[in-house]
Amino acid sequence: MLNYTKFLSKEGAEWVVFLHGIGGGSSIWVRQIKAFKEHFNLLLIDLPGHGETDYGLGDLNEHSFPVVAEEVLKVLNHENIEKAHFVGISLGTIVIQSLNDIAPEKVKSMILGGAVEKFNLPAKMIIQVANVMKNFLPYMWLYKLCALILMPKEHHKEARLAFVKEAYKLGRKEFLHWYGMHTQIEKTIKRIKKKVSLTPKLYIMGSEDYMFLPFITVNKAKNEALHIIDKCGHVCNIEQYKEFNQRALDFLISMKKEKKFA
């Protein structure tokens, strides 16, 4: 089973589940714990190959986002969590949307930070170059290069270094397993978006997340909304964590109030 950490709030509190991106780990949510724990029970999960989880993608019968989502589902069932809100960053947002696709009864809402749904032309060119380089360069060189391209500015540095630090734990083989899943991203999101889902969804994106922000579109009729954080890069829960926390909590608490007075 995936490794996870629980933080309990007051009795009867709803659950919020946090999922990190590639090279991350549950430790990237340290800036969210105090603020969210005042209102919700928290479940921070280490995805396969990350953090303290003792197995990787290579140990699963298939390398796909739905299969990873099924591993998350096992944790929810083990903890008898009937339904939860989900908060993700980067590729963790795809796992969340995959979980909502295969088990919508488990998902109260989705907060998708630095969501990855499509690649722009420069990103596709970088991926093609990286596909060649990965065979002879140390994987951390490749990871650092991708992190620098994705988060190039000086005020992106803290977020960039946080992910690089966690990525050392992956190892080359596991990194390449996750890296290989980039080919599934666009078709996975396209397939999911063809279906009708009214699960409330909030995108939180940095204004400087230039590779991914241009492709985020929302449909208010499907309970979707977008909040853009000014002067912020890809990993917005680290770089501008105060605004990220406030906007996310406003979203979650507003739904609790709507439920109370419905």
N, C-alpha and C positions, 0 to 999 in steps of 0.2 A: 504493500500500500504506500501511496505517496506520503512523505513526511509533512506534518502540519503542526502549527502552533495555534492554541486557542487563547483568547482574551475574553473573559466574561464580564458583562455589564450587569445592569439590574435585572431582577427576576422578570421574566416575560418579554425580554428585549428580543427584537428581531435579529437575524443573522446577516452579516456582510462577509462575503468571501472575496479574498484578494488573490489575483493571479498575475505573476510577473511575466516578463518577456524573455527572449533567448539570451542566455548569458547572465540573467539576473538571479533572483532568489527572493525568499520571503523577507530578507533583511532590507530590501529596497523600500519597504513600506514603513520603516521606522518613524518617518515624519507624519504618518497618518494615524498611528496607534492611539495616541493620547486623545486626539480630537474625536475620532470615531467611537472610541470605547465609552465615551460619556453617554452615548445614545444607543449603541448596538453591541451585540456579541460579535466578536471578530474571529475569522478563521483564515489564517495565512498559510497557503499551500506552496510547497516546493514541487515544481513540475519534474517529470522524469529527467534524470541526469543533473539536476540542479540542487543547490543547497545541501540538505542532509538526506534527501531521498537516495536510497541505496540501489536503485536500478535506473536504467536509461531507456531511451527510445529503442536502442538495439535489442532490448529484452522484450519488447512488445511484438505481437504478431503482425503488426502493420505500422508503418510510419505515416500517420495521418492525424489531422486535427480532431476528427470525431473519436478516434481511438484514445487520444490524450484526454478528451472530454469525458470519456467513459471512466478513465482512472480517477478524475475529479469526482465523478458521480459516486464512485465506491466510497470515497471519504465521507461524502454527505450522508450516504446510507449508513455507514459505520457509526456516525455521530447522531443518527436519527434526526437529521435536519430535513424537515419536509419541504421547506422552501426558503430561499435566501435572495438577498440582493448581491450582485456581483460587481466588483471593481477590477479592471484590468489595465495593463499598460503594454503598448507595442503588440507583440505577437500573442500576448496573453488575452488580448481582446478577441482574437480569432477563436481561441479555445472557448471563451465565454459564449460567443455567438453559435459555435458548434454545439455547446451544451444546451443552449436554448432551442436549437433545432431538433436535437434527439430527445430531450427531456424538458419540454417547456413548462411542465407542471412544477419544476424545481426552481424556476427563475422568476422572482418578483420584479426585478428591474436590472438594467445593465448600465454601468458607467464605463465608458471606453476612452481611456486616456492615450494620446499618441497613437490612435487607431491606424492599423495598416490594412488597407483594402485594395489598393492598386499601386503599381509602380509607375513613376514618370520615366521619360526617355533616358535622362542621365542615370537614374537608378538601374534601369535595365542594362545600360552599357557597363556600369560598374559590376553588376552581377555576372555579365559575360566575361569580363576580365578576371574577376575573382574565380570563376569556374576553371580557368586555366591555371591561375596562380596557386590554387588550393592544393595542387598535386605536388608542389615542391617547396612552398613557403611554410614556415612554422605557422600553425593555425592562429596563434595570438597576434602575429604580425597582421594577418588578414583581418582579424576581429578589430584590432586597434585602428586599422585603416578605414574599415567600414564605419566604426564609431566616430572617427574624426570627420569623415565626409558627411555623416548624418547629423553630427553636432559640432560644427566647425568653429563656433564663436567662443570668445574667452568666457562669457558667462554661461556657456554650456559645459564648461570644464568639469565642474563637480559631478554633474550627472554622467558625463562621459567616463570619468575615472571610476565612479561607483560601479558601472556595468563592466568595465574592464577588469576590475578587482574580482568581481564575482565570476567572470568568465574563465579565470584561471582554474577554477574547480571543475570545469566541464571536461577537460581533456580533449585531445584532437579528434578521436573517434566519435565521441558524443556530439562535439561541435559540428562535425560534418554531417551527422545524421539530422540535426536541427536545421543546418544551413540548407540541406537538400530539400527541405519542406517548402522553400520559397516558391517552388514551381506549383504548389497547390493553392497558394493564397488567393489569387484572383478567381480561379474557378470555384473555390470553396465559398467565397463571399458572394459570387454571382449566383450560385445555386441556392444559397440561403435566402438571398434577397428576392428571389422569385416567389418564395412562399409568403403567405400573409401571416405576420406576427404583430400583435398589438402590445407585446411586452414593452413597457416604458424604457426608452434608451436615451442616454445623454452622452454625447461626444464632448470630450474636453481636449482641445488641441492647442498647441503653441502656435503663435502667429509666424514663427520662424521654422516650423516643421515643414519645410518647403518640398520635401519629397512626397509627403502623404496628405497634407491638408487640402491641396487643390482637388482631391478626389472624394472628399467627404461631402456627401449630400444627405439632406434630411427630408423626411416626409412627415409633416405635423399630423397628418391623418393616421399615421402609424405610431403615434406617441413618441416621435423622435425629436431631439433638440440638439443644438450645437452651441457650445461656449468656447470662444477663442481667447486665450490668455496672451496679452500683448507682450512683446519682447521676450518670448519664451520659445525654447526648442522642443525636441521630440519627447524627452522624458519629463513631462510637466509636473508629475507628482513629486519630483525632487527639486527641480529648478525653481519653480514657483509654487511651492507646496501650500503656502497659506491660502492663495486664491483657489488652488485645486481643491483643498479641503473644504473651504467655505462653499464653493459652488456645488460640490458633490453632496455635502451635508444638507444644503438648502433643498436640493433635488429629492433626497431621500426623506427628509423630514416633512416636506410638502406632501409626499404620497401618504405618509402616516396620518397626516391631518385629514386628507381627502377620504381615507378609509374610515377614520373615526366619525366623520360627519356625513358619510354617505347614507 
